Every structure is written in C-alpha cells, then in structure tokens.
Amino acid sequence: MIRTPQIPTLAEPKLIDLALLEIQTALTAKLPWLNHAFGKAQRLKEERDGRIVIYPGVYAGSEDYLEVFPDSHIGNFSFFDVDDGEEMNGMNRASIAFEAKIGLVVWFDYRKVYPGDWQQRSIENVKAEVIEALNTSAFRRSSVIFYKAWERSESIYKGYSDKEIMQQFLMRPYGGLKIEFFIKYQEKPNC
C-alpha cells in the first residue's frame, strides 16, 4: 500500500478529466483542510486472503495505484467515482456535449477541519462547506447539478467491498460523505 501519494499531473487532460480538474482545483482552493483532491478513481480488484476485494484506486504513477478507502495516513481527501456510461449529444459538429453522474467522495478528520471546536460540529457542517465550495465556483468547462448526499459507508463506497472499511473510520474524529451530482460539460470550453 502506498503511504505518501505521488499522483502524477495529467498531460493535456481532455473531456471529463479536464472538467474534473476544474472541480479539484476549486475544492483545494476553497477547503484549506483538504490535503488531497484526487481525480477519477478506477474500480480495481485484488485477491486478499482468498477473496476478491473491489476498491477505488487512483493512479499514482508507474504501475502503482493508491487505494482511497479511509486511511489516516493520507489525511483529508476527496476523489471522484464516475458512473460508467457518459451521455453524448453530438447534434452539433462544432462541439459534443457530455453528461455524466459523478460521486464526490470526501473523507476527513473533524479535528483537522475544525481544530477549535470539532466536537461541536456535525457532518452537516462539512457537507455545507463542500456544497458551498462547488456552488460558489465558476467553471469554464462544466456545470454541476446536485443530486443526492450519502453518509453511510455502504452508500459512500457503493460498488466496492465496504467490509474493508473498518467501522471506526466513520466514527469521530473521522467522517465521510458522498455527494452525487450530474456534470454537464462540452468538448470545447464554454464562452
């Protein structure tokens, strides 16, 4: 397992990678407590103790992937869980419009988010901060339409082996959530 993420910067990001990069940049600019805003995770499988474990992994260079299950060594982080099957509207040859359903997963330590009064804050405080960071950002490449918010591990990590997530990772001082939204973006930037 990789302990210190060394995530490479994409060379010439295109399409959804470029739209998500705008969102990552906004999150890190507006949420000073967010140590890492990773891009799109891949659904990876690995055999562990005779059983198959499905986990989200972000590419970390070479042939390595960083597992982005809750881990106190990574710090406060976010990543995108992109539903397979982006819609494409190619009615206009000048630019294709895309739409995808995205899950923004955020994992955090309350003590780092609210150092002075972390015991008096709830998940709703963090959720409000993340939504505000997205709502107050002007994106050139995309628009975001909020859909749902999730707080239980089986919903945050839906489609992954949530038995790998120790229950105490969602107990104070730790917390996690997933905000689902639709993202609409153009092949070329909005004017």
mmCIF file of the C-alpha atoms, coordinates in Angstrom:
data_MODEL
# 
_entry.id   MODEL 
# 
loop_
_atom_site.group_PDB 
_atom_site.id 
_atom_site.type_symbol 
_atom_site.label_atom_id 
_atom_site.label_alt_id 
_atom_site.label_comp_id 
_atom_site.label_asym_id 
_atom_site.label_entity_id 
_atom_site.label_seq_id 
_atom_site.pdbx_PDB_ins_code 
_atom_site.Cartn_x 
_atom_site.Cartn_y 
_atom_site.Cartn_z 
_atom_site.occupancy 
_atom_site.B_iso_or_equiv 
_atom_site.pdbx_formal_charge 
_atom_site.auth_seq_id 
_atom_site.auth_comp_id 
_atom_site.auth_asym_id 
_atom_site.auth_atom_id 
_atom_site.pdbx_PDB_model_num 
ATOM 1   C CA . MET A 1 1   ? 0.000   0.000   0.000   1.00 0.00 ? 1   MET A CA 1 
ATOM 2   C CA . ILE A 1 2   ? 1.283   3.447   -0.896  1.00 0.00 ? 2   ILE A CA 1 
ATOM 3   C CA . ARG A 1 3   ? 1.561   5.733   2.124   1.00 0.00 ? 3   ARG A CA 1 
ATOM 4   C CA . THR A 1 4   ? 2.618   9.018   0.522   1.00 0.00 ? 4   THR A CA 1 
ATOM 5   C CA . PRO A 1 5   ? 0.594   9.794   -2.579  1.00 0.00 ? 5   PRO A CA 1 
ATOM 6   C CA . GLN A 1 6   ? 2.662   10.963  -5.521  1.00 0.00 ? 6   GLN A CA 1 
ATOM 7   C CA . ILE A 1 7   ? -0.107  11.446  -8.034  1.00 0.00 ? 7   ILE A CA 1 
ATOM 8   C CA . PRO A 1 8   ? 1.179   12.467  -11.469 1.00 0.00 ? 8   PRO A CA 1 
ATOM 9   C CA . THR A 1 9   ? -0.235  15.519  -13.209 1.00 0.00 ? 9   THR A CA 1 
ATOM 10  C CA . LEU A 1 10  ? -2.119  14.607  -16.370 1.00 0.00 ? 10  LEU A CA 1 
ATOM 11  C CA . ALA A 1 11  ? -0.506  15.832  -19.573 1.00 0.00 ? 11  ALA A CA 1 
ATOM 12  C CA . GLU A 1 12  ? -3.095  17.642  -21.688 1.00 0.00 ? 12  GLU A CA 1 
ATOM 13  C CA . PRO A 1 13  ? -6.229  16.500  -19.806 1.00 0.00 ? 13  PRO A CA 1 
ATOM 14  C CA . LYS A 1 14  ? -9.270  16.111  -22.052 1.00 0.00 ? 14  LYS A CA 1 
ATOM 15  C CA . LEU A 1 15  ? -13.040 15.718  -21.700 1.00 0.00 ? 15  LEU A CA 1 
ATOM 16  C CA . ILE A 1 16  ? -14.150 14.614  -18.226 1.00 0.00 ? 16  ILE A CA 1 
ATOM 17  C CA . ASP A 1 17  ? -10.595 14.729  -16.846 1.00 0.00 ? 17  ASP A CA 1 
ATOM 18  C CA . LEU A 1 18  ? -10.437 18.427  -17.702 1.00 0.00 ? 18  LEU A CA 1 
ATOM 19  C CA . ALA A 1 19  ? -13.888 19.134  -16.211 1.00 0.00 ? 19  ALA A CA 1 
ATOM 20  C CA . LEU A 1 20  ? -12.995 17.249  -13.002 1.00 0.00 ? 20  LEU A CA 1 
ATOM 21  C CA . LEU A 1 21  ? -9.656  19.066  -12.767 1.00 0.00 ? 21  LEU A CA 1 
ATOM 22  C CA . GLU A 1 22  ? -11.559 22.360  -12.537 1.00 0.00 ? 22  GLU A CA 1 
ATOM 23  C CA . ILE A 1 23  ? -13.600 20.975  -9.659  1.00 0.00 ? 23  ILE A CA 1 
ATOM 24  C CA . GLN A 1 24  ? -10.496 19.579  -7.906  1.00 0.00 ? 24  GLN A CA 1 
ATOM 25  C CA . THR A 1 25  ? -8.827  22.977  -8.174  1.00 0.00 ? 25  THR A CA 1 
ATOM 26  C CA . ALA A 1 26  ? -11.886 24.719  -6.709  1.00 0.00 ? 26  ALA A CA 1 
ATOM 27  C CA . LEU A 1 27  ? -12.076 22.248  -3.813  1.00 0.00 ? 27  LEU A CA 1 
ATOM 28  C CA . THR A 1 28  ? -8.428  22.671  -2.839  1.00 0.00 ? 28  THR A CA 1 
ATOM 29  C CA . ALA A 1 29  ? -8.667  26.464  -3.162  1.00 0.00 ? 29  ALA A CA 1 
ATOM 30  C CA . LYS A 1 30  ? -11.813 26.765  -1.028  1.00 0.00 ? 30  LYS A CA 1 
ATOM 31  C CA . LEU A 1 31  ? -11.306 23.971  1.502   1.00 0.00 ? 31  LEU A CA 1 
ATOM 32  C CA . PRO A 1 32  ? -7.942  24.610  3.204   1.00 0.00 ? 32  PRO A CA 1 
ATOM 33  C CA . TRP A 1 33  ? -8.308  21.457  5.291   1.00 0.00 ? 33  TRP A CA 1 
ATOM 34  C CA . LEU A 1 34  ? -8.436  19.209  2.185   1.00 0.00 ? 34  LEU A CA 1 
ATOM 35  C CA . ASN A 1 35  ? -4.977  17.607  1.888   1.00 0.00 ? 35  ASN A CA 1 
ATOM 36  C CA . HIS A 1 36  ? -5.608  15.817  -1.415  1.00 0.00 ? 36  HIS A CA 1 
ATOM 37  C CA . ALA A 1 37  ? -8.231  16.275  -4.127  1.00 0.00 ? 37  ALA A CA 1 
ATOM 38  C CA . PHE A 1 38  ? -7.697  13.232  -6.307  1.00 0.00 ? 38  PHE A CA 1 
ATOM 39  C CA . GLY A 1 39  ? -9.207  12.804  -9.737  1.00 0.00 ? 39  GLY A CA 1 
ATOM 40  C CA . LYS A 1 40  ? -11.269 9.950   -11.088 1.00 0.00 ? 40  LYS A CA 1 
ATOM 41  C CA . ALA A 1 41  ? -10.847 6.638   -9.276  1.00 0.00 ? 41  ALA A CA 1 
ATOM 42  C CA . GLN A 1 42  ? -10.837 3.297   -11.039 1.00 0.00 ? 42  GLN A CA 1 
ATOM 43  C CA . ARG A 1 43  ? -12.664 0.218   -9.776  1.00 0.00 ? 43  ARG A CA 1 
ATOM 44  C CA . LEU A 1 44  ? -9.882  -2.276  -9.087  1.00 0.00 ? 44  LEU A CA 1 
ATOM 45  C CA . LYS A 1 45  ? -9.942  -5.907  -7.947  1.00 0.00 ? 45  LYS A CA 1 
ATOM 46  C CA . GLU A 1 46  ? -7.395  -7.746  -5.858  1.00 0.00 ? 46  GLU A CA 1 
ATOM 47  C CA . GLU A 1 47  ? -7.334  -11.113 -4.142  1.00 0.00 ? 47  GLU A CA 1 
ATOM 48  C CA . ARG A 1 48  ? -6.807  -10.845 -0.382  1.00 0.00 ? 48  ARG A CA 1 
ATOM 49  C CA . ASP A 1 49  ? -6.925  -13.801 1.966   1.00 0.00 ? 49  ASP A CA 1 
ATOM 50  C CA . GLY A 1 50  ? -8.631  -15.955 -0.665  1.00 0.00 ? 50  GLY A CA 1 
ATOM 51  C CA . ARG A 1 51  ? -11.398 -13.487 -1.526  1.00 0.00 ? 51  ARG A CA 1 
ATOM 52  C CA . ILE A 1 52  ? -11.800 -10.782 -4.152  1.00 0.00 ? 52  ILE A CA 1 
ATOM 53  C CA . VAL A 1 53  ? -11.735 -7.200  -2.840  1.00 0.00 ? 53  VAL A CA 1 
ATOM 54  C CA . ILE A 1 54  ? -13.040 -4.392  -5.057  1.00 0.00 ? 54  ILE A CA 1 
ATOM 55  C CA . TYR A 1 55  ? -11.615 -0.984  -4.167  1.00 0.00 ? 55  TYR A CA 1 
ATOM 56  C CA . PRO A 1 56  ? -11.319 2.530   -5.594  1.00 0.00 ? 56  PRO A CA 1 
ATOM 57  C CA . GLY A 1 57  ? -7.807  3.337   -6.734  1.00 0.00 ? 57  GLY A CA 1 
ATOM 58  C CA . VAL A 1 58  ? -6.264  6.488   -8.160  1.00 0.00 ? 58  VAL A CA 1 
ATOM 59  C CA . TYR A 1 59  ? -3.296  6.163   -10.467 1.00 0.00 ? 59  TYR A CA 1 
ATOM 60  C CA . ALA A 1 60  ? -0.089  7.022   -8.637  1.00 0.00 ? 60  ALA A CA 1 
ATOM 61  C CA . GLY A 1 61  ? 2.462   6.657   -11.435 1.00 0.00 ? 61  GLY A CA 1 
ATOM 62  C CA . SER A 1 62  ? 4.447   3.739   -12.832 1.00 0.00 ? 62  SER A CA 1 
ATOM 63  C CA . GLU A 1 63  ? 2.220   0.709   -12.183 1.00 0.00 ? 63  GLU A CA 1 
ATOM 64  C CA . ASP A 1 64  ? 1.016   1.812   -8.753  1.00 0.00 ? 64  ASP A CA 1 
ATOM 65  C CA . TYR A 1 65  ? -2.440  2.765   -7.537  1.00 0.00 ? 65  TYR A CA 1 
ATOM 66  C CA . LEU A 1 66  ? -3.339  4.441   -4.284  1.00 0.00 ? 66  LEU A CA 1 
ATOM 67  C CA . GLU A 1 67  ? -6.276  2.773   -2.533  1.00 0.00 ? 67  GLU A CA 1 
ATOM 68  C CA . VAL A 1 68  ? -8.653  5.545   -1.464  1.00 0.00 ? 68  VAL A CA 1 
ATOM 69  C CA . PHE A 1 69  ? -10.530 3.766   1.267   1.00 0.00 ? 69  PHE A CA 1 
ATOM 70  C CA . PRO A 1 70  ? -10.428 5.715   4.574   1.00 0.00 ? 70  PRO A CA 1 
ATOM 71  C CA . ASP A 1 71  ? -6.854  5.860   5.797   1.00 0.00 ? 71  ASP A CA 1 
ATOM 72  C CA . SER A 1 72  ? -5.451  8.213   8.419   1.00 0.00 ? 72  SER A CA 1 
ATOM 73  C CA . HIS A 1 73  ? -2.084  8.247   6.619   1.00 0.00 ? 73  HIS A CA 1 
ATOM 74  C CA . ILE A 1 74  ? -3.499  10.016  3.551   1.00 0.00 ? 74  ILE A CA 1 
ATOM 75  C CA . GLY A 1 75  ? -5.126  12.842  5.511   1.00 0.00 ? 75  GLY A CA 1 
ATOM 76  C CA . ASN A 1 76  ? -8.321  14.569  4.425   1.00 0.00 ? 76  ASN A CA 1 
ATOM 77  C CA . PHE A 1 77  ? -9.043  13.658  0.823   1.00 0.00 ? 77  PHE A CA 1 
ATOM 78  C CA . SER A 1 78  ? -11.590 13.550  -1.956  1.00 0.00 ? 78  SER A CA 1 
ATOM 79  C CA . PHE A 1 79  ? -11.930 11.597  -5.190  1.00 0.00 ? 79  PHE A CA 1 
ATOM 80  C CA . PHE A 1 80  ? -14.458 11.152  -7.968  1.00 0.00 ? 80  PHE A CA 1 
ATOM 81  C CA . ASP A 1 81  ? -16.423 7.958   -8.509  1.00 0.00 ? 81  ASP A CA 1 
ATOM 82  C CA . VAL A 1 82  ? -17.705 8.295   -12.082 1.00 0.00 ? 82  VAL A CA 1 
ATOM 83  C CA . ASP A 1 83  ? -20.668 6.162   -13.139 1.00 0.00 ? 83  ASP A CA 1 
ATOM 84  C CA . ASP A 1 84  ? -19.976 4.242   -16.301 1.00 0.00 ? 84  ASP A CA 1 
ATOM 85  C CA . GLY A 1 85  ? -21.939 5.391   -19.329 1.00 0.00 ? 85  GLY A CA 1 
ATOM 86  C CA . GLU A 1 86  ? -21.492 9.084   -20.143 1.00 0.00 ? 86  GLU A CA 1 
ATOM 87  C CA . GLU A 1 87  ? -24.211 10.511  -22.347 1.00 0.00 ? 87  GLU A CA 1 
ATOM 88  C CA . MET A 1 88  ? -23.100 12.241  -25.526 1.00 0.00 ? 88  MET A CA 1 
ATOM 89  C CA . ASN A 1 89  ? -25.047 14.713  -27.613 1.00 0.00 ? 89  ASN A CA 1 
ATOM 90  C CA . GLY A 1 90  ? -23.314 15.157  -30.939 1.00 0.00 ? 90  GLY A CA 1 
ATOM 91  C CA . MET A 1 91  ? -26.058 17.094  -32.700 1.00 0.00 ? 91  MET A CA 1 
ATOM 92  C CA . ASN A 1 92  ? -23.628 19.918  -33.393 1.00 0.00 ? 92  ASN A CA 1 
ATOM 93  C CA . ARG A 1 93  ? -20.374 19.009  -35.127 1.00 0.00 ? 93  ARG A CA 1 
ATOM 94  C CA . ALA A 1 94  ? -18.644 22.040  -33.623 1.00 0.00 ? 94  ALA A CA 1 
ATOM 95  C CA . SER A 1 95  ? -18.758 20.610  -30.103 1.00 0.00 ? 95  SER A CA 1 
ATOM 96  C CA . ILE A 1 96  ? -20.109 17.492  -28.430 1.00 0.00 ? 96  ILE A CA 1 
ATOM 97  C CA . ALA A 1 97  ? -21.987 17.910  -25.143 1.00 0.00 ? 97  ALA A CA 1 
ATOM 98  C CA . PHE A 1 98  ? -21.465 15.270  -22.436 1.00 0.00 ? 98  PHE A CA 1 
ATOM 99  C CA . GLU A 1 99  ? -23.329 14.403  -19.256 1.00 0.00 ? 99  GLU A CA 1 
ATOM 100 C CA . ALA A 1 100 ? -22.213 12.037  -16.508 1.00 0.00 ? 100 ALA A CA 1 
ATOM 101 C CA . LYS A 1 101 ? -23.266 11.078  -13.000 1.00 0.00 ? 101 LYS A CA 1 
ATOM 102 C CA . ILE A 1 102 ? -20.457 11.688  -10.516 1.00 0.00 ? 102 ILE A CA 1 
ATOM 103 C CA . GLY A 1 103 ? -19.962 10.797  -6.877  1.00 0.00 ? 103 GLY A CA 1 
ATOM 104 C CA . LEU A 1 104 ? -17.618 13.109  -4.983  1.00 0.00 ? 104 LEU A CA 1 
ATOM 105 C CA . VAL A 1 105 ? -16.326 11.125  -2.008  1.00 0.00 ? 105 VAL A CA 1 
ATOM 106 C CA . VAL A 1 106 ? -14.843 13.144  0.866   1.00 0.00 ? 106 VAL A CA 1 
ATOM 107 C CA . TRP A 1 107 ? -13.128 11.610  3.868   1.00 0.00 ? 107 TRP A CA 1 
ATOM 108 C CA . PHE A 1 108 ? -11.911 13.776  6.759   1.00 0.00 ? 108 PHE A CA 1 
ATOM 109 C CA . ASP A 1 109 ? -10.785 14.121  10.350  1.00 0.00 ? 109 ASP A CA 1 
ATOM 110 C CA . TYR A 1 110 ? -13.019 16.587  12.255  1.00 0.00 ? 110 TYR A CA 1 
ATOM 111 C CA . ARG A 1 111 ? -10.007 17.690  14.327  1.00 0.00 ? 111 ARG A CA 1 
ATOM 112 C CA . LYS A 1 112 ? -8.273  18.929  11.175  1.00 0.00 ? 112 LYS A CA 1 
ATOM 113 C CA . VAL A 1 113 ? -11.381 20.547  9.660   1.00 0.00 ? 113 VAL A CA 1 
ATOM 114 C CA . TYR A 1 114 ? -12.471 22.364  12.839  1.00 0.00 ? 114 TYR A CA 1 
ATOM 115 C CA . PRO A 1 115 ? -9.438  22.409  15.183  1.00 0.00 ? 115 PRO A CA 1 
ATOM 116 C CA . GLY A 1 116 ? -11.009 24.714  17.787  1.00 0.00 ? 116 GLY A CA 1 
ATOM 117 C CA . ASP A 1 117 ? -14.478 23.215  18.105  1.00 0.00 ? 117 ASP A CA 1 
ATOM 118 C CA . TRP A 1 118 ? -14.550 19.881  16.273  1.00 0.00 ? 118 TRP A CA 1 
ATOM 119 C CA . GLN A 1 119 ? -16.689 18.259  18.983  1.00 0.00 ? 119 GLN A CA 1 
ATOM 120 C CA . GLN A 1 120 ? -19.466 20.819  18.420  1.00 0.00 ? 120 GLN A CA 1 
ATOM 121 C CA . ARG A 1 121 ? -19.649 20.269  14.624  1.00 0.00 ? 121 ARG A CA 1 
ATOM 122 C CA . SER A 1 122 ? -21.519 17.647  12.644  1.00 0.00 ? 122 SER A CA 1 
ATOM 123 C CA . ILE A 1 123 ? -21.305 16.089  9.211   1.00 0.00 ? 123 ILE A CA 1 
ATOM 124 C CA . GLU A 1 124 ? -23.793 18.729  8.050   1.00 0.00 ? 124 GLU A CA 1 
ATOM 125 C CA . ASN A 1 125 ? -21.141 21.427  8.620   1.00 0.00 ? 125 ASN A CA 1 
ATOM 126 C CA . VAL A 1 126 ? -18.681 19.627  6.357   1.00 0.00 ? 126 VAL A CA 1 
ATOM 127 C CA . LYS A 1 127 ? -21.357 18.851  3.770   1.00 0.00 ? 127 LYS A CA 1 
ATOM 128 C CA . ALA A 1 128 ? -22.367 22.526  3.683   1.00 0.00 ? 128 ALA A CA 1 
ATOM 129 C CA . GLU A 1 129 ? -18.732 23.594  3.169   1.00 0.00 ? 129 GLU A CA 1 
ATOM 130 C CA . VAL A 1 130 ? -18.238 21.187  0.253   1.00 0.00 ? 130 VAL A CA 1 
ATOM 131 C CA . ILE A 1 131 ? -21.510 22.222  -1.405  1.00 0.00 ? 131 ILE A CA 1 
ATOM 132 C CA . GLU A 1 132 ? -20.679 25.906  -0.925  1.00 0.00 ? 132 GLU A CA 1 
ATOM 133 C CA . ALA A 1 133 ? -17.225 25.387  -2.458  1.00 0.00 ? 133 ALA A CA 1 
ATOM 134 C CA . LEU A 1 134 ? -18.862 23.892  -5.545  1.00 0.00 ? 134 LEU A CA 1 
ATOM 135 C CA . ASN A 1 135 ? -21.740 26.392  -5.675  1.00 0.00 ? 135 ASN A CA 1 
ATOM 136 C CA . THR A 1 136 ? -19.512 29.457  -5.464  1.00 0.00 ? 136 THR A CA 1 
ATOM 137 C CA . SER A 1 137 ? -17.062 28.316  -8.143  1.00 0.00 ? 137 SER A CA 1 
ATOM 138 C CA . ALA A 1 138 ? -17.354 29.414  -11.750 1.00 0.00 ? 138 ALA A CA 1 
ATOM 139 C CA . PHE A 1 139 ? -16.450 26.540  -14.037 1.00 0.00 ? 139 PHE A CA 1 
ATOM 140 C CA . ARG A 1 140 ? -15.483 27.252  -17.653 1.00 0.00 ? 140 ARG A CA 1 
ATOM 141 C CA . ARG A 1 141 ? -15.810 23.642  -18.749 1.00 0.00 ? 141 ARG A CA 1 
ATOM 142 C CA . SER A 1 142 ? -18.841 22.347  -16.905 1.00 0.00 ? 142 SER A CA 1 
ATOM 143 C CA . SER A 1 143 ? -21.963 22.832  -14.855 1.00 0.00 ? 143 SER A CA 1 
ATOM 144 C CA . VAL A 1 144 ? -22.926 20.837  -11.773 1.00 0.00 ? 144 VAL A CA 1 
ATOM 145 C CA . ILE A 1 145 ? -26.447 19.771  -10.793 1.00 0.00 ? 145 ILE A CA 1 
ATOM 146 C CA . PHE A 1 146 ? -26.637 18.288  -7.276  1.00 0.00 ? 146 PHE A CA 1 
ATOM 147 C CA . TYR A 1 147 ? -28.495 15.011  -6.912  1.00 0.00 ? 147 TYR A CA 1 
ATOM 148 C CA . LYS A 1 148 ? -28.010 13.219  -3.545  1.00 0.00 ? 148 LYS A CA 1 
ATOM 149 C CA . ALA A 1 149 ? -25.812 13.123  -0.459  1.00 0.00 ? 149 ALA A CA 1 
ATOM 150 C CA . TRP A 1 150 ? -24.819 9.911   1.324   1.00 0.00 ? 150 TRP A CA 1 
ATOM 151 C CA . GLU A 1 151 ? -23.297 9.278   4.771   1.00 0.00 ? 151 GLU A CA 1 
ATOM 152 C CA . ARG A 1 152 ? -23.270 5.505   5.384   1.00 0.00 ? 152 ARG A CA 1 
ATOM 153 C CA . SER A 1 153 ? -20.163 3.557   4.340   1.00 0.00 ? 153 SER A CA 1 
ATOM 154 C CA . GLU A 1 154 ? -22.183 1.142   2.195   1.00 0.00 ? 154 GLU A CA 1 
ATOM 155 C CA . SER A 1 155 ? -23.560 4.142   0.274   1.00 0.00 ? 155 SER A CA 1 
ATOM 156 C CA . ILE A 1 156 ? -20.361 6.201   0.172   1.00 0.00 ? 156 ILE A CA 1 
ATOM 157 C CA . TYR A 1 157 ? -18.432 3.240   -1.224  1.00 0.00 ? 157 TYR A CA 1 
ATOM 158 C CA . LYS A 1 158 ? -21.273 1.631   -3.169  1.00 0.00 ? 158 LYS A CA 1 
ATOM 159 C CA . GLY A 1 159 ? -19.972 -0.994  -5.572  1.00 0.00 ? 159 GLY A CA 1 
ATOM 160 C CA . TYR A 1 160 ? -16.806 -1.532  -3.547  1.00 0.00 ? 160 TYR A CA 1 
ATOM 161 C CA . SER A 1 161 ? -16.010 -4.058  -0.815  1.00 0.00 ? 161 SER A CA 1 
ATOM 162 C CA . ASP A 1 162 ? -17.166 -1.923  2.111   1.00 0.00 ? 162 ASP A CA 1 
ATOM 163 C CA . LYS A 1 163 ? -16.247 -4.679  4.550   1.00 0.00 ? 163 LYS A CA 1 
ATOM 164 C CA . GLU A 1 164 ? -12.688 -3.388  4.084   1.00 0.00 ? 164 GLU A CA 1 
ATOM 165 C CA . ILE A 1 165 ? -13.720 -0.134  5.760   1.00 0.00 ? 165 ILE A CA 1 
ATOM 166 C CA . MET A 1 166 ? -13.350 -0.509  9.474   1.00 0.00 ? 166 MET A CA 1 
ATOM 167 C CA . GLN A 1 167 ? -16.421 0.907   11.215  1.00 0.00 ? 167 GLN A CA 1 
ATOM 168 C CA . GLN A 1 168 ? -14.316 3.243   13.355  1.00 0.00 ? 168 GLN A CA 1 
ATOM 169 C CA . PHE A 1 169 ? -13.276 5.111   10.195  1.00 0.00 ? 169 PHE A CA 1 
ATOM 170 C CA . LEU A 1 170 ? -16.757 6.653   10.175  1.00 0.00 ? 170 LEU A CA 1 
ATOM 171 C CA . MET A 1 171 ? -16.800 7.379   13.907  1.00 0.00 ? 171 MET A CA 1 
ATOM 172 C CA . ARG A 1 172 ? -15.464 10.592  15.413  1.00 0.00 ? 172 ARG A CA 1 
ATOM 173 C CA . PRO A 1 173 ? -12.988 12.052  14.997  1.00 0.00 ? 173 PRO A CA 1 
ATOM 174 C CA . TYR A 1 174 ? -13.345 10.701  11.430  1.00 0.00 ? 174 TYR A CA 1 
ATOM 175 C CA . GLY A 1 175 ? -16.160 11.196  8.961   1.00 0.00 ? 175 GLY A CA 1 
ATOM 176 C CA . GLY A 1 176 ? -17.053 10.682  5.352   1.00 0.00 ? 176 GLY A CA 1 
ATOM 177 C CA . LEU A 1 177 ? -19.707 11.557  2.816   1.00 0.00 ? 177 LEU A CA 1 
ATOM 178 C CA . LYS A 1 178 ? -20.526 11.269  -0.844  1.00 0.00 ? 178 LYS A CA 1 
ATOM 179 C CA . ILE A 1 179 ? -22.207 13.999  -2.852  1.00 0.00 ? 179 ILE A CA 1 
ATOM 180 C CA . GLU A 1 180 ? -23.668 12.829  -6.128  1.00 0.00 ? 180 GLU A CA 1 
ATOM 181 C CA . PHE A 1 181 ? -24.201 15.255  -8.965  1.00 0.00 ? 181 PHE A CA 1 
ATOM 182 C CA . PHE A 1 182 ? -24.687 15.367  -12.679 1.00 0.00 ? 182 PHE A CA 1 
ATOM 183 C CA . ILE A 1 183 ? -21.959 17.120  -14.575 1.00 0.00 ? 183 ILE A CA 1 
ATOM 184 C CA . LYS A 1 184 ? -22.554 18.601  -17.985 1.00 0.00 ? 184 LYS A CA 1 
ATOM 185 C CA . TYR A 1 185 ? -19.529 19.607  -19.974 1.00 0.00 ? 185 TYR A CA 1 
ATOM 186 C CA . GLN A 1 186 ? -18.546 20.495  -23.506 1.00 0.00 ? 186 GLN A CA 1 
ATOM 187 C CA . GLU A 1 187 ? -15.749 19.154  -25.625 1.00 0.00 ? 187 GLU A CA 1 
ATOM 188 C CA . LYS A 1 188 ? -14.704 22.815  -26.015 1.00 0.00 ? 188 LYS A CA 1 
ATOM 189 C CA . PRO A 1 189 ? -14.830 25.464  -23.241 1.00 0.00 ? 189 PRO A CA 1 
ATOM 190 C CA . ASN A 1 190 ? -17.951 27.485  -22.521 1.00 0.00 ? 190 ASN A CA 1 
ATOM 191 C CA . CYS A 1 191 ? -17.755 31.094  -23.704 1.00 0.00 ? 191 CYS A CA 1 
# 
